Amino acid sequence: MWYWLEPRTWIQKIMGWGTFVVCLLFFPFAVMINLGLSFFRSIVPSKYRIVKDKVIIVTGASSGIGQCIAMEYAKKGAKLVLAARRKEKLEEVRQACLDNGARDASICPTDVSNPEACENLIKFTVDTYGRLDVLVNNAGSADICAFEEYEDTKKFRKTVEVDFWGNILTTRYALEHLRRTRGQIVVTCSIAAVVPYPKQSFYNASKAALLNFYDTLRVEPIGQSVAITIALPGFIVSELTSNGPKGHIPRWWPMMKTEDCAKKIVDAALANNRWALVPFWYSFNVLFRVFAPELLEVPPRMFLLGKPPNKGVKLMSESVLGKDNSHKAFQSLKAFAE
């Protein structure tokens, strides 16, 4: 009880609320300043827009967004190092990049979950071209499964090793070379970093870790010498999404073409933008995450799991329709999504 009477306690409370009010009042000006800086960056020539002859690594380049990102850089005359596990697919992408304008293109079969393979990728690049200008960390995997359905830890550990550690390891080994060229890191993260999408808990967690990791790097000394662009794509037509189980993505959900997504990501990197929400209308997820997180959980529960959004709705539905009919009604929403 005496704790509440201590002067220090009241001073801390007043300072805390005072800080909150000041930040709240400053927020509109901060938004306008940020928009102004973004516009300024978009019109001022940037060294990141000059791609010709730059050495660029693209991981996960054998298919999907990674393949299309490689093609975008190829059209601009880059020298590419294509990395992924499937050598045959990399050969096909390499030839396509050369046909579309790449000054040179090499392949380096790499499993980014293996630290030695990540180190070898950077060494191969520097030995071949003598420098590294841009590291595109795109490699990723997704295992669609509810957390309680995992029988052992090996399966979900693989997801974390690829989606999180694969990025961190390549960044660590590339750091000194990127600092030397004052280069850039482009990260294919995911809107899953801020959205609690069901049955991909470890994928979501890995992407959230990536987002915070690279945001933190911007504050640390590396952020003064190496530019970082983080892409947060939503559902894209790609090999990763097409291999998922039926109903994991609602059939009526708007999907962006892989080529369009890759172009948006590369455009954001060339403009040295901090983030790229692709497509932009996915920004509503960020607003809901901050101001109405409970509502963000409603659609996936209803349309993907076929469950009531909360206990209140469940009790009301069961009291009106009956337990069996209520269950059937929500299951029909799931069937509609499939």
HELIX and SHEET records of a PDB file:
HELIX    1   1 TRP A    2  LEU A    5  5                                   4    
HELIX    2   2 PRO A    7  ILE A   43  1                                  37    
HELIX    3   3 LYS A   47  ARG A   49  5                                   3    
HELIX    4   4 GLY A   64  LYS A   75  1                                  12    
HELIX    5   5 LYS A   87  ASP A   99  1                                  13    
HELIX    6   6 PRO A  115  TYR A  129  1                                  15    
HELIX    7   7 PHE A  147  GLU A  149  5                                   3    
HELIX    8   8 LYS A  154  VAL A  160  1                                   7    
HELIX    9   9 GLU A  161  TRP A  165  3                                   5    
HELIX   10  10 GLY A  166  THR A  181  1                                  16    
HELIX   11  11 ILE A  191  ALA A  193  5                                   3    
HELIX   12  12 SER A  201  VAL A  219  1                                  19    
HELIX   13  13 PRO A  221  GLN A  224  5                                   4    
HELIX   14  14 GLU A  239  SER A  242  1                                   4    
HELIX   15  15 THR A  258  LEU A  270  1                                  13    
HELIX   16  16 PHE A  280  SER A  283  5                                   4    
HELIX   17  17 PHE A  284  PHE A  291  1                                   8    
HELIX   18  18 PRO A  293  LEU A  296  1                                   4    
HELIX   19  19 VAL A  298  PRO A  299  1                                   2    
HELIX   20  20 PRO A  300  LEU A  304  3                                   5    
HELIX   21  21 LYS A  311  LEU A  321  1                                  11    
HELIX   22  22 LYS A  323  ALA A  337  1                                  15    
SHEET    1   A 7 ASP A 104  ILE A 107  0                                        
SHEET    2   A 7 LYS A  79  ALA A  83  1                                        
SHEET    3   A 7 VAL A  55  THR A  59  1                                        
SHEET    4   A 7 VAL A 134  ASN A 137  1                                        
SHEET    5   A 7 GLN A 184  THR A 188  1                                        
SHEET    6   A 7 ALA A 227  PRO A 233  1                                        
SHEET    7   A 7 TRP A 275  VAL A 278  1                                        
SHEET    1   B 2 ILE A 236  VAL A 237  0                                        
SHEET    2   B 2 MET A 256  LYS A 257  1                                        
END                                                                             
